[in-house]
Every structure is written in structure tokens, then in C-alpha cells.
């Protein structure tokens, strides 16, 4: 998964590359649910969403460019290969309670929560109405 952020204020482009291991239990259940219960066989894994954090993403590259200059910063680290901490801001109050996470806690180590994560109900095959391209 590649995430590109462009900051118009300071003309920086920030590129992040994440991997999600194919043997991740949550990710396997996520794509299996899509394949078995939807007419679409593709998944739209949104960056920084519940499903993203629950899938145990591992940041492998982080690069910042200044559009008017050159490389500002670069970080490539394949040595640790650890999942990002789970950002609890994507959880509802009820989920925080169910996962026994204190309300003010912002990040939880992925290894501490991964075995408790469950798929959220999805509205698969929901009609999107009429779409047009301009």
C-alpha cells in the first residue's frame, strides 16, 4: 500500500509505503469476507482506517520531498518489520470498552490487541446510485 500526502502549505510531498503480511489473521478474514459475501472481489482498504490498523501494516519507506528543492528526509527501514501501533481513534466508545482500552489511550501496541480484533459489519453490495464522469 502506498500513501501519498501533498501539503500545499509548504510544497512538500510525503510518500509512505506499507506492507501487510498475507498471513495476518485479520487481513485474511477481511479479504475472505469480501470474496464470499460481495459481488465485487476487490477490497478498498482505506489508509488510517480501522481495517488498515487491524491488518497490522508495517511501514517500510517514508520519504519527504520539497517540490522546489530536493529530498528533505528519507527513512527506509526493513530491519524491524513491526506493525504500527493500533490508533484507537478509529474505535467507537463501545469498541474501546469491549477491547478494554482506557478512553484516553491513543495508541496500543499491535501485538497486544491483534488477537481481539473482529471484523466490523460491512454493507457489502450496497447500491451506489447512478455515477457519472465529467
C-alpha positions in Angstrom: 0.0 0.0 0.0 1.4 3.4 -1.0 0.1 6.6 0.7 1.0 10.0 -0.8 0.3 13.2 1.1 0.7 16.6 -0.5 1.0 19.6 1.7 0.1 22.7 -0.3 1.2 25.0 2.5 4.9 24.1 2.4 5.1 22.4 -1.0 6.1 19.0 0.5 5.1 15.6 -0.9 5.3 12.8 1.6 5.4 9.2 0.5 4.8 6.3 2.8 4.9 2.6 1.8 3.4 -0.1 3.9 3.2 -3.8 3.6 0.6 -6.1 5.1 1.6 -9.7 5.6 -0.5 -12.2 3.8 -0.6 -14.4 6.9 -2.1 -11.7 9.0 -5.3 -13.3 10.5 -7.4 -10.1 10.4 -6.4 -9.3 6.9 -7.1 -12.8 5.7 -10.6 -12.7 7.3 -11.2 -9.2 5.8 -10.5 -10.3 2.2 -12.2 -13.6 2.7 -15.4 -11.8 3.9 -15.2 -9.6 0.8 -14.7 -12.6 -1.6 -17.5 -14.7 -0.1 -20.1 -12.0 0.6 -19.8 -9.4 -2.1 -20.4 -9.2 -5.8 -17.0 -7.3 -6.0 -13.9 -9.3 -5.4 -11.8 -6.3 -4.6 -11.2 -4.6 -1.2 -10.8 -0.9 -0.6 -8.5 -0.8 2.4 -8.5 2.9 3.3 -5.4 4.3 4.9 -5.6 5.0 8.6 -9.0 3.3 8.9 -10.0 0.6 11.4 -9.4 -2.2 8.8 -6.0 -0.6 8.0 -4.7 -0.7 11.6 -6.4 -4.0 12.3 -4.4 -5.6 9.3 -1.1 -4.8 11.0 0.5 -2.5 8.5 4.3 -2.3 8.5 5.9 1.0 7.3 8.9 0.2 5.2 9.6 3.5 3.4 8.9 7.1 4.4 10.2 9.9 2.1 9.5 13.6 2.1 10.3 15.8 -1.0 10.2 19.5 -1.3 8.7 20.3 -4.8 11.0 23.4 -5.1 14.2 21.8 -3.8 15.2 18.2 -3.3 14.8 15.4 -0.9 14.1 16.7 2.6 14.1 13.4 4.6 14.2 9.8 3.9 13.6 6.7 6.1 13.9 3.2 4.8 13.9 0.6 7.5 13.2 -3.1 6.8 15.1 -4.3 9.8 12.3 -4.1 12.4 9.3 -5.2 10.4 6.9 -4.4 13.2 3.3 -3.4 12.7 2.3 0.1 13.5 0.8 0.7 16.9 -3.0 0.5 16.7 -4.5 4.0 16.6 -7.5 3.8 18.9 -9.0 7.0 17.5 -10.6 4.7 14.8 -12.6 2.9 17.6 -16.0 3.7 18.9 -16.6 4.1 22.6 -18.3 0.7 22.7 -15.3 -0.9 20.9 -12.9 0.7 23.3 -14.9 -0.7 26.2 -15.1 -4.2 24.5 -11.3 -4.2 23.9 -10.8 -3.0 27.5 -8.9 0.2 26.3 -8.9 3.2 28.6 -10.7 6.1 27.0 -7.7 8.4 26.9 -5.3 5.8 25.4 -4.4 6.9 21.9 -2.1 4.0 20.7 -1.9 0.4 21.7 0.9 -2.0 20.6 -0.5 -4.1 17.8 0.6 -7.3 19.4 -1.5 -6.6 22.5 -4.7 -6.1 20.5 -4.4 -8.2 17.3 -6.0 -11.3 18.8 -9.1 -9.4 20.0 -9.8 -7.6 16.7 -13.0 -8.5 14.9 -14.4 -7.6 11.6 -17.0 -4.8 11.6 -20.3 -5.3 9.8 -20.0 -4.2 6.2 -22.8 -3.0 3.9 -21.5 -5.1 1.0 -23.3 -4.9 -2.3 -24.9 -1.6 -1.3 -26.2 0.3 -4.3 -24.1 3.4 -5.0 -26.8 5.0 -7.2 -26.0 6.5 -10.6 -22.5 7.6 -11.1 -21.2 9.8 -14.0 -17.9 11.0 -15.1 -17.3 14.6 -16.2 
